[in-house]
Amino acid sequence: MSATLAAHSGLKSGRKHKTVLLAAPRGFCAGVDRAIQIVERSIEKFGAPVYVRHEIVHNRHVVERLSKLGAVFVEELSECPDDRPVVFSAHGVPKSVPKAAIAREMTFLDATCPLVSKVHVEAERHAKDGLHILLIGHEGHPEVVGTMGQLPSGQMTLIETVEDANTYQPAEGQKLALVTQTTLSVDDTTDIIEALKARFPDIALPYKEDICYATTNRQMAVKAIAERCDLLLVIGSKTSSNSKRLVEVGAKAGSDGAALISSADAIDWDAVDAAETIGLSAGASAPEYLTDGVLAALRSRYEVSCQEVEVTKEKVIFRLPRLLLDK
């Protein structure tokens, strides 16, 4: 049904018509999918409980479902018993964590996203070459904590803003290298990188972009619909870096309104009622059933015509740890 026909249908039924532009790709990425499978299969193989250090991914709905299956989420390894398996979250952990697990002879599985692990390897390689590492990221985010924990204290400096890039002072004669958190705004990170390159032309850059393909693709998809939207809804957790960046990207790209919602229960219906065209996306840790729930909630109140706007297809798959593949 065309949007025009759908609008007439809405008038006949006495309900307003809403056009929904559904961004694609959206939702789970390969790293998140792998991390969740690691927890699920660990429970299948070892039985409950299986401990998980930090939220496996930043989404309350995912965490609650895994908790019901037998996962116990803790913040520190010290909260885990020696005789039960522990999974490290997709965000990565400092080197001290697996080292402590080995010392305690624990069974552990590392669900760190392979693209985060790539950043860890890059940082170590640069450090071995005598370079000081500048890490673009957000202070306190688990991925940043994990990345900085790959090297001894003092070998890496966090850069959060262009101002940080412009005021950072290296030691005299110190050579520099650059790595980034994987879930940042592509545009904002580019501005910071350009500022660093202008000041330090010889800074060693990542061999390949550190911001992950999924973050980049979801931001591209939001940009593709933003200008056409009166309201952009991004499904994701307040603790999810990539979800928050989608809201910021959408607002900068021209959406009159952009909001982060955890699920259909968090929809601001006054904002929806005032909008004719609604954009919908979801962060990389948000399951597709949450998107389905938002669409169902919209259809319960309005006549809805939905158009998917796809900017690229994703075919990336990451292998599970060998321990879970062994019979």
CORRABEL-V795344 format. One record per helix or strand of 3 or more residues. SS is the DSSP state (H for helix, E for strand). FROM is the first residue (numbers start at 1). LEN is the number of residues. Records with the same first field share a line. If there is no record, write none. Layout:
# CORRABEL-V795344
SS=FROM-LEN  FROM-LEN
This chain:
# CORRABEL-V795344
H=3-11  30-17  60-10  77-3  95-9  114-15  142-7  162-6  186-14  213-14  241-12  264-3  269-6  288-14  322-4
E=17-8  50-4  71-4  86-3  108-3  132-5  156-4  176-5  231-5  258-4  277-6  303-8
